[in-house]
Amino acid sequence: MSLTHSRVIYTTIYAVVSSVDYHGPASGFSILRVTGEGLDREVKLFGRIKPVAVGDRLEAFGMWHEVEGERGFNAFEIKKVQEVACL
């Protein structure tokens, strides 16, 4: 008998919301399309955040996944972040 263990890697991404595909106002569960730092194309971001709008800058902690050939990010925590001005 052989057991296969897959290694799960958790990471943080920084992204900007390009569209809101779904947002449940009561639960905050959202499906967002985002672009950002280190992302080679727009990806779907799944997680809970209240409220959310196009243009919001986010920090999301979670893991990458692929469903039906489309790459997405399951976030355990999503926070809005502000741009830091350089002095």
Protein Blocks (a to p, Z undefined) as FASTA:
>chain_A
ZZddddddddddddddfbdfbdcfknopacdddddehiabdcddddddddddehiacddd
dddddeehiacdddfbdcdddddddZZ
